[in-house]
Amino acid sequence: MIEPLRDVRSYRLPVEVVEPLRRGLPEVAAQTLAAIVMEVPAYAEPFAGELGHKIERAVQAALGTFLNLVSRPGTDPGTPLASALEAAYALGRGEARNGRSLDALLSAYRVGARVAWRELAAISVRSGQPSGTIADFAELVFAYIDELSAASVAGHADELAASGRFRLRHLQQLAQALVAGEPAHVLQAAAERAEWTPPQTLTAILLPERSSRSLIDLLDPRTLPLAGALPDLPGTAILLVPDPQGASRAHLNRLLTGHNAVIGPARPWLQAQCSVERAVRVHQLHTPARGKVVDTEDHLAELVVSADRGALADLRDWVLAPLAGERGAAAAKLVETLRSWLLHHGRREDVAAELFVHPQTVRYRMARLRELYGEKLKDPQWVLALTIALAVPVQEA
């Protein structure tokens, strides 16, 4: 609670001093408003028309409250002063809601105090008040304006803080709706509530929550953070980053180096859930090594062949059935060689280099595989099935 103004409480002006001032209030208010409009550009347009008349009446009321406080000896000034301070506080909140800066508000108070005092002092001089009385009155006027100004500053700050909290809540709700894949009309309404300008695309990034907090300020200001939305990946946050495509995607990869991140594909912003889901799938296949960045674009083939893990396992069992009679270690070496042979189109030297064996070893193993598979290794359908089945190494399937 703001304490009543001490000077006003302890000092009272004679009625003969106050009455000329009270009669001149309408003109003082008009002069004050005109000066504010002229000297503070932020108020030139808003104070035009009917709003200007309302503000003029508010200025007159504020000055009238001040004169009431200094002209009634023996009364408690707390209530009328508290009312004026509440009005000033509400003014500050309203200015923040209207998007006007604190600098504009304080400038208006400075101009208003100067012009109001100039006009009130002129009235006092014309009414023959001594210089000592006018000096005391000046001190009271500026102290009163300072109190109103402080109340408005507090209101402005509180409104910005409150609106900031509201917007953060709306942004979080928007991020949750995007990750949940809500319908387009729901997402568009959420974006409007959050005052968030949609980009063309969004890209999901999965990374540790502590990293997301340190990186958010380096990304597009429209980036939407969301923590705790992935129960299967505790401690993992989602960042929905606008339009990181082309060269900017490479920049994003560099920026994320050292943060154990997975980058999803760019998708139209209304389909951001698709980017999240793919990033989650790749994260499950390849948990980022310490400090590494995993780009889902580098794992598309693996995503395709592992989309139905049950079907992949059945296909693998079927195409590897000819090896059923081989011992465990021998069978594993034959599968490894067959996979490399398929990927390198039968180039023995390349297969040997990949497996770190002698080319002659590759020849022996392939001879055994031809014994087991026969003509199947020349059948395009079998080659296709084998290639798909062995596209992912056995230990990763």
Disulfide bonds with the S-S distance in Angstrom:
none
